[in-house]
């Protein structure tokens, strides 16, 4: 039996093709777009034409018929070329997956073809100012009013709302039987009355902007609800597990890009007789960073395989581990790469300094490393909770 975490020939071919696309754009393109306050529209459009954006979505709705394994390859390779597309995490991976698995036929026909061909984008709103990493404290609520739904609440650190036609909002409804609040997902079009957004200034060099959202008596029709009102956490984690896997891919691409730059520098930079890469104090930390990135990729591949195979429970554990491992590997790779270049590592010319901030994001979002350690200690090891 073939080992599921070793890539197939089709996956290797996809990886090579996407890497070639990434090289045509590269870090200079990405940096220019950021500096001009623009978006990576050209890269997004070309990736869409080549079928990469919707590679995980069902063929009958215009997608590639693959899974998160394929989409994670796309994001990793674009990141390794220095031009990652963050909206891949949000639009096809989270929103597209949730709608494909739980949406009505009308929702699938309305949204999936556009998400697959890149002509439409959807943001994802779960994080709240007072809830942090505790999704059980989400206070955005939805109540029935006739056949409509009325949403009220706030969201924060929501990516790409300005370029997305709608946002998939995580809200909570009251269970009539128990009185407890349960999560539900709603598609909220960008221009809906009562749905406001404000830009959050960030020390992060990225084309995708971050927003705070307000929902003030937002009225939605009944068909804005995605899936079953009683499905609760099942539908939510259908999006959160791909989010963690794709965040791992994002981090791996970033770490690989930084490491490649450092290795090229270490091969040619001469201060003494030999290039600095000949010295173990430089070579060994770079080798360690490479090993950590490769190990994290194996866990990401395992998580993607389990998720695509429909094993949601095992995928949840693996996805959290993959996100943790990739984030730690990326932070280390970026730090060591900057250190390898010395003063040059902090210059705009070499383009590594901006990754110091970007690499931290993978540790913090979409869930902190501490919460992942909580998950593993409780769910995997069976240790008692402290909260």
N, C-alpha and C positions, 0 to 999 in steps of 0.2 A: 504494500500500500504506500502511495506517495505521501511524503511528509507534508502536511498542509501548510506549514510555515515556510517552505521553500518555494520560491516563485516559479510559476509555470513559464513556458516559452512565450505565451501570450502576454503575461505580465511583464516579462523582460522587454518584449517588443514595445509595449506601451510605455514603459519607463524610458527607453531610448528615444522614442518619438517625442514624448513630452519634454525630455531634456533638450532635444534639438530646438523645440519651440522656445523654451526658456532662454537658451543661448542667443537666439535672435533678438531678444529684448534685453535681458540682463539687468544688472544693478544700476547702470547708468540711466536706463529708461525709467526704472522704478524711482530713483532719486530725483530725476527731473520732474516726474509727475507729482511727487510729494512737495518739492520746492515750489511748484506752480499752483499748488492747491487743487490739483485736478484728480481724476480717477483713472484707473488702469483700463480704460474703455477699449483701447486697441487690442491689448492682450486678451481681455475678456472676450471680445468679439471673435478673434481668430481661434482661441481655444474652443469657443462654441461651435464654430464652423467645422472644426476637426472632430467634434463629437465628444470632447473631453469633459465639458461641464456637467452633462447629464449621463455620464457613463454608468452611474449607479441606479438610474431610474428605469422603470419598465419600458420595454420596447414598444408596447402598444400605445404608449403615450409619448413617443418620440425619444425615449432614452436609449441607452446602450445595452440595457438588460443585464448589467453587471451588478456590483455591490460596492460596499464601503472599501473593500480591498482595492478595487480599481481606482476609486476616487481618491483614496489616500496616496496612491502612487502619483497621481496627477499633482496633488498639492505638494508632496515632498519634492518632486523633481523641479517644479517651478520655484520653490523656495531655495533649493540647492543652486539654482541659477541666479538667485538674488532678486527674484520678482514674484513673491508669493501672492496668491489671491485669497485674502481672508474671507471674502464672501462665499467661497467654496464651502467653508465650514458651516455657514449659516443657511444659505439658500438651498442648494441641492442636498446637502448632507443632513441637516436637521429638518428643515421645513419640507423638503421634497420627500424625505423618508417617511415622516409622520403622515403626510397626505397620502402617499402611495400605500401605506399600510392600513390607515384608519379612515381616510377621507371617503366621502360619498362619491358616487360615480360622477356627479356633476362637478364636485370639487376637483377630482382628478382631471377631468376633461378641461376644466377652466385653467388650472394652474400648472400641471405637470409638463405639458408641451413647452410652455414658455420658460419654465425653470430649466428644462433640458436643453433648449436651444439658446439660452442666455438672454432672450428678449425680455424676460421678466425676472425680478428679484424679490425675495421675501426676507425680511429681517425676523429676528427671534427675540422676544422679550420675556425674560424670567427674573433677572436680578432686580432686587429692590433695595432702597436706601437702608431700611431697618432690618432686613432679613439676612443680608450677606450671603453666606454659604448655606444657611439654614432654610431650605425650601419649604419646610413646615411652617415657617413664619410669614409666608407670603400673605399680604393683606389685600391685594387686588381681588375684588369680588365681582361676581356676576349674579344678577337676580333676574328672575322672569317678570315680564310685564306683558301680559297677553301672550302672543306668540313670539315677542321679541326678547332680547337679552339686553340688560343695562349693566355696563361695566364702569367701575370706579377704582382708581388706584394710581400708583406711581411705579415707574421702572427706571433703572439707571444703568449706565454703561452698555447701552444697546447699540450695536454696530450697524452702520449703513442704512439707517432709517431714511435718510435723505435721498438715497438712490433706489430704495425698495418701494414697490407699489403697495405693499401691505406688510404688516408685522403679525407674526403668529404669537399671540399674547397668552401667557400662562396665567390663568385666573383661578378662582376657587368658588365653588357653588356649595350650597348647603344641602346635605343629604337629608331628605325629608324623614327618613326612618330613624336616623341617629342624631341629627342636628349638627353633626360634625361637617367641617369644610373639606371638600375633596377637589383635587386639581382638575381643571378642564382647559381645553385649548380653543382659542377663537382667532379667526382671521379678521384683522382689522385693517381695512384700506387706509392708506396714508392720509387722505383728505376727509376722513370721517369727522363729522361735527363732534367737538369735545375731545378730540384726540390731538394733544399738543406735544411739541418737541422743542427742546432747547439744547444747543451745542454745549458739550463739556470740553473745556480747554484741557488738552493732554500734553504731557512731555513725551509724546510718542510720535516718531516720524513714520506716519502711515497714511496712505490715501483714504482709508476708510475712517470716517469720523465717528465719534462716540456721542450719544445723546441721552438726556433724561427725558422720559415720557410722562405725560399726565393724561389720565383718562377720567374725564369729568362727565358723568352721566352719558357715556358713549352708548348710543342705541344701535344694536345690530339685529339683523333678521335671524330667524331660527337657523337658517342654513349657514350661518357664520361659525357655528359650533363644529369642530372637527371630531368625527368619531362619536363614540357613545358617551353620554354624560356620566355613566356609571363606571367607565373603564379606568378612570383615575390615573394612578401611577404607571400602569402598563403603557398608556399612550405617551406619557411624559418621558419615560425612560427609553422609549423607542427613538426619541430624538436626542436624549442626553448621552447615550452610549456612543452613537456616531460622532457626537460633538467631541467627546474625549479622545476617540481614535483619531479624528481629524486634527485636533489640537496637537496630538503626538506627531502627526505627519508635518504639521506646520513647524514644530520645534526641531524635528530632525532635519528638515530642509535648511532651516536657519543655521543649525550647528554645522552641517556639512559645508554650507557656503563659507562660513567663517574659517573652518578648518582648512579648506582648500586654499583660501587666500594666505593663511599662515604657512602652510607647507610650501607653497610657491615661493614665498618670501624667504623661508628658512633654507631653501635650496640654493638661492642666489645671493643672499645678503652676506658680504664678507667684511669682517672687522679685523680678523686675524688671518692666519694662513688659509684655513678652510672655511667653507660656508658655515654660518652659525648652526645650521641643521645637523652638522656633524657632531656637535657637542651634545652629550646625553642630557644635560640640564634643559636643553631645548627639545631634543628629539623624543625623549621618554614621555613628557607630559602630552605632547601631541599624539603619540601612539596610544596613550591611555584614553585620550579624548575620542580617538577613532574607535577603540574597543567599546567604549560606553555607548557611542552612537549606534554601533552595529547591534549590540545587545538590546538596546531600546527598540530598534526596528524589528527585531524578532518578536518581541512582546506585542508590538503594534500589529504585526502580521497575524499573530495568534488571535488577538482580540477581533480583528476584522474577519478572520475566518469563522470564528465562533458566532459572531453577529450575523454574518451572511448565511450561516447554516441554520439560523433560527434558534440558537441556544442563548436566550436572553440572559439567563441567570449567570452562566459561565462567562458570557461576554461582558457582563457588568463588572465582574472582578478583574478580568483581563484588561478591559478598557481603562479602568482606573489605574491599574499598574502600568500600563503602557504610557498613559499621560504623565504619570509621576516620573517614570524612568527617562522618557524623552525630554521632559522639562529640565531635569537635573543634568542630563547629558549635554543639552544645548547651552545651558548657563555655563557649565564648565568649559565647553568647547569655545564659546565666545570669549570668556575671560582669558583662557590660555592663548587664544589667537591674538587678542589685543596685546597681551603681555609679550608674546613672541616678537611683535613688531616694535615694541618699545614706544617711543614717542610717535612714530609713524602710525601706530595703532589708534591714535587719537585724532588723526588728521582726517579731513573730509576726503582727501584724495584716495585713501585706501578704503573708506566706507565701512569700517568696522565699529567705530565708536557708537553709532546709532543703534547697533545691535545689543549694546549693553542694557539699554532700557527695554528693547523689544524682547530680549530673552527672558526678562523677569516676568513678562506677561504670562508665559507658559506655566510658570510656577503658581501664579495667582488665579488665572482664569482657565476654564469656566468654573473651576473649583480649586481651592487652595490645596497645597501639598499636605497640610495638616489634616484637612478633612479626608483626603485619600488615605492617610495613615490611620485615621479613625475608622474608615470603612474596612480596611484590611484587618485591623486589629479586632474589630467586632465581628465582621462577616466571615473572614477567612480563618482567623485564629480562635474565634469564640470567646474573646475576652470581654469582661463586663464594660458597660458604658459609664462614662463619668458625667454624662449630661442627659 
